Amino acid sequence: MITVVDSPHFFELYSSKNDVADHVELIGYDAAGVERYDELGQVQVERKVVDLLVEQVECADMIFLNKNDRVDDKQRGVLKHIAAALNPSAQVVHCEFGKVELQTIFGVASNVVDMDDDEDIRLSVKAAKIASPDACAVPDCADPSHAHGHSHGHEHDHGHTHGTSAAEKYGITTFVYSRRKPFHPKKLQDLIAFLPVKNAQRDNWIDHIPAEGWSLSKLMAGKLHVSDQGNELSILHSIVRSKGFVWIANHPNSAFHWSQAGSHLALHPLGMWWAATALEVWPDGGDNSSSEVSKVLDEFDLQTRWGDRRQELVFIGIGMVQSDIEALFDACLLTDEEMAQFEEYMVDQPNVVAVKSTDSTPTGRSVHSMA
């Protein structure tokens, strides 16, 4: 699948707070003016422009950044590296008038569009760890908790340049936030209010006025002052994209999918955590020889009772301060006292599967039903 990006228009659309229905060029002229509310006053068309834009970039096998002649060098570089960060598997190509050599297109394997949310986040986490400036430099290190990067002195067409990094040249970085404690729902709700987002579905959330002034162009130009002293929450405005799994204490068995792009955030249930899911509905029925089951088992924490429940969020941004952002999210986790109460509450909700270390499978792990 190929996505063609209007390079000069990308920055405007990424900063948009509009619904898709606000743009007749996206919904078709026949649908223009169609009533967007049902008889109960509920919005029927809620998808945001930036959500559609990000999906089209992230699901592509090739990304053509068109109208290359209509952007300056900095915009060109920022756009290339953001596209590569959004979709590390895609080939990113600059072009003008939509002209691309045929040999560039033919032979590109399609491996992105068929991914589900689980696989998409797995690949995003892996790519973010590789791209992390803290990537482990120890040769042949096998510690999965370390980020493993690579460096060599040439450019290729998968959107990243070795030598002068995107972080050094444009301030673009990515990192993974991973924790094995649930979020307190009220603390997380309060933090979300300070992201550069507005979510009309949550009237009880703070209507965060500074979000009106957020734009990708301002962030790129350093005009958002996200590092102002005395306003620690402003660093959240340096986040361009974040997505992943969220574990919330008042929904202990449900995995939530977090997807934030620009000024839009969607947070919704994705399904049950695998630890709370009956083995017969696992991929391949929970067969320990299955490659899909192996991927799931890798996500289990064998040191605690929580299985695959976790926070796992990929952050992409410009001028981010990882330690500050992590500290703000850490403050939303249950305290030790709250965690003790949570553990007591969960006694009556045991896992329905158990994962153990074993020498009998290639992955060194096996799963069985607790029923």
Salt bridges, closest charged atoms under 4 A:
ASP6 OD2 - LYS67 NZ 2.94
GLU12 OE1 - HIS9 NE2 3.50
ASP19 OD2 - ARG36 NH1 3.19
ASP19 OD1 - LYS48 NZ 2.83
ASP22 OD1 - ARG36 NH2 3.31
GLU25 OE2 - HIS23 ND1 2.93
ASP51 OD2 - ARG47 NE 3.02
GLU55 OE1 - ARG47 NH2 2.76
GLU58 OE1 - ARG241 NH2 2.88
GLU58 OE2 - LYS243 NZ 3.50
ASP73 OD1 - ARG76 NH1 2.55
GLU119 OE1 - ARG122 NH1 3.06
GLU119 OE1 - LYS295 NZ 3.43
ASP120 OD2 - LYS243 NZ 3.12
ASP143 OD2 - HIS146 NE2 3.29
ASP190 OD1 - LYS186 NZ 2.92
ASP207 OD1 - LYS198 NZ 3.49
GLU212 OE2 - LYS198 NZ 2.89
GLU292 OE2 - LYS295 NZ 3.23
GLU299 OE2 - ARG122 NE 2.56
GLU299 OE1 - ARG310 NH2 3.60
GLU312 OE1 - ARG310 NE 3.00
ASP330 OD1 - ARG179 NE 2.87
ASP336 OD1 - LYS181 NZ 3.03
GLU338 OE1 - LYS187 NZ 3.22
